[in-house]
Amino acid sequence: MNVILAAVIPVVIIGLICAVVLVTASKLMAVKEDERLPKVRECLPGANCGACGFAGCDGYAKALVENETTPTNLCVPGADAVSHQLSDILGKEFEDVVEQVAVVHCSGDCENTEDNVDYYGIETCSAAKLLFGGKGKCVFGCVGFGDCKNVCPNDAIVIKNGIAQVCRADCVGCGLCVKTCPNKLISLVPDTKNYAVLCSNKDKGAVTRKVCKKGCIGCRKCEKVCPAQAIKVIDNVAVIDYEKCTNCGACVENCTTQGIGIIK
């Protein structure tokens, strides 16, 4: 019995000493959390989309609390409502959020283009992209299996007539679809703008015309008629500078292939 006690007692004493040391260290070395942090985090929508430029909502909340220069208007999905709440909590002046909407730059639906191969495999855009660039004749176009649809937190994307389409009213501009599309067909544009280039084909006009009826042929007619010089043909496809765009619609009216259209 004495032998057992002689072995147990030192272990118990060492355990108690370690416990006291750990408790003391946790008190002395504890990092106090800013009481505003949980309030700020609660305001954010929790999409963790990264549209703010930080590693999810937790990263943005921490930056707001720890760095006074971090703007309160970076949460695009939260829009002005979240910016107002953040400004109130942090005692900052309200900053307007530039709301954005996702646009699929492709018109290659079943009526305007055709499949190039019969695809049998994993039905994701990223998988189909590995096979000759996709199943369609246009290797720049929408693959149509809905990788963007599957990541959309608001069900704002549908696959209709073979391609992805964004419902403007439901889109909050989180940008998850932008990051997911393997062909980089989706971009975010200010929701105050009405027009977009609905093509991403960078081939020369004659080649583009063979694979899609509504593909941009790089004719530069839109570039010539734009009064604000907001549209340029780059790498054989028209690109709109939304900082200059005035929503006049001249590019849409004069596009020979209907490669520029209304954001719906």
N, C-alpha and C positions, 0 to 999 in steps of 0.2 A: 504493500500500500504506500509506504514511504517513497519507494522508488517511482511509483506512478505520479505522486504529488510533486516529487522533485523534477519531473519532466514537464508536468502540466503548468505549474506555477510560473516558471520563467517565460513560457509561451504566452500565458495570459498577460503577464506584465509587459512583455514586448508589444503585444497587441494593443494594450491600453495606451502605451506611449505613442505608438504609430497613429492611433485614433486621435489623440490630443494634438499631435503635430499636424495631421491633415486638416482638422477642424480649424486650428489656428491659422494655417496657411491659406485656407479658403476664405477666411475673414480678412486677413491682411492683404492678400493678393487679388481679391475680388474686383472685377471691373464693373463699376456701376453703370447700369443701362439708363440711357436718357428716357425719362418718363414719356416723352413725346413719341418715341419709336413705335410702340404698339398702336398708338392712335393713328399715326401716319400709315402704318401697314394695313390697318383695318379699312382705311379709305380706298386703298388700291384694289382693283377688280380681281386680282389673283390669276390672271391669264398667263403670267410668266412668259409673255411673248417676246420680250426684249426690244419692243419698239422704242422704249425710252433710252436705249443704249446701255443699259445696265443688265447684270445677270439676274433677271427676273424681278419680281415685285420686292422681294427682300433686299436685293441689292440697291434698288432705287430708293426704298425707304431709308436705308442706312445712309446713303449719300445725301439725302435731303436733310437728315438730322445732323450729320457730322460736317457737312460743307454748306455754308450759308449761300454760296454762289450757285448751287445746283438749282436750276429752274423748276418751278412747280407745274409747268405746262407740258411736260414730256410724256405724260400718259395719254396716248392717243385714244385707246379704247375707253378710258374713263371720261374723256372730253372735258368740257368746261365745269361740269359738276364736281369732278374730282379735284380739278385745279382750284376751285373755290374752297373746298374743304381743306386742302393742304395749305393754302394761303392763310386761312383762319387759324389753323393749328400752329403754324410756324411764325405767324405774325408778319407775313410778307404781303406785298402788293399783288393783287390778282393778275395773272398772266393768261391771256387767251390761248386756247389750244387750237392749233391748226388741224382740224379734223381731216382725215384722209379716207379714201376708199380704194379697194383693190380693183385693178383692171386686168383682164386677160387679153394680152396682145396677140390674138389669133382669131381669124374668121373661118378657119378650116373645118367647118362642120361637114356633115354627110352630103350636103348639097353643093359644096364648093370644092371639095377634094375627095380623094379616094384612098383606100388602104393599098399599100404596096405589097404587103405579105399577109398571110393568115397566121396570126400569132396564137400559139398555144403555150401557155406558161403561167408564171405567177402574175396575177392581174394587178400589177402596180405599175405606175408610170416609170419609176426608177428601174424596175426590172426589165420592162419592155424597151427602155432606152438603150440597154446594153446590146440589143439585137438590131444591128444596122441603124441605130439611132431612133428606133421606134417602128411602129407598124404602118405609119402613113407615108404617102409619097413625099410630103414635106417633112424633112428631118428637123425643121425648126418649129414645127407646129405642136399643138396640144395632143398629147398621147391619149387622153380621154379615160384613163382608169380611175381618176379621182383621188390622187394622193393629196391634192389641195383640199378637196371636199372633206376628206377624213380628218384633217387637222383643224378645220375651221370650228371654233368654239361656239359660233352662233348660227350654224347651219345656213350660212349666207351663200354657199356655193352649191350649184347643182350641175350634174352632167346631163346636158340636153343636146340631142342630135349629134352626139359623138364628141362634144368638147365641153370644157368647163365654162360656166357662166356665173357671174357674181350678181347677187341681188343687192343693188346699191342701198336700199332701205335697211337691210339687215347687217350690212358690213360695218364693223367698228374700226377698221384700219389697224388691226393688231399686227399684220404682216407675217403671220405664221405660214400662210399659203405662199408668200413670196420666197421664203426660205426653203420650202418643200419642193416646189416645181423643178424637176431636173432640167427642163429646157429654158429656165429663167424667163418664162413668158409673162409672169405676173409682176406688176409694180404697184406702188401706192401713189396716188395722185390726190391733190387737194380736192375735197368734195365740193368746192365751189366751181370746179371746172366741169364742162359738159361734153368735151370731145376727147377722143383718144385714137391713136394709130392702132388698128386692130390687126397688125401683122408684125412678125419678127423675122421674116425671111431675108437673109443677107445675100442671097444669090442675085445675079444680074436679072434684069426684068424679064428677058426671054425665058430663062430657066424657071423663074418664079411663076410665070404665067402658065407654064405647062403643068404645074403641080397644084395650083390653087386659083380659082376664078377671082377671088377677092384679095389676092396677095399684092403687096406694094411693089410696083415695078420701077420705082426710083425715077419717075419721069420729071420730078421737081416742079410740077405744076402747082402743087400746094405751097411750095416754098416761094414761088413767084407771086402768088395772089395774097399771101398773108400780109396784112397792113402793119402788123407789129413785128414782123421778122421773127416770129416765135417758132417757126418750124424749119428744120433743115434735114436734108437727106444725108445720112451718115451710113457708110457701109451698105449702100443700095437700099436702105429703108428709111422712111421718114421718122423723125423724132421731134416731139413737141417740147419746147422749153416753157413749162407752166408758169414760170415767174414773169414771162413776157405775154403769155396767152391772154387775150381779152374776151374770149368766148364769142367771137364774131361769127364763127361757123363758116368762114370763106373756104377753109381747107376741105371741109366735108362737101360743100356744094360743088367744088371743082375737082374732086378726086375722081379720076377716070375709072378706077376699079372698085370703088366703095371700100377701099382699104382703111379709110378713116371714118369713124362713126360716132354715134352718140353714146355716152356712158349711161347705161340704163340702171 
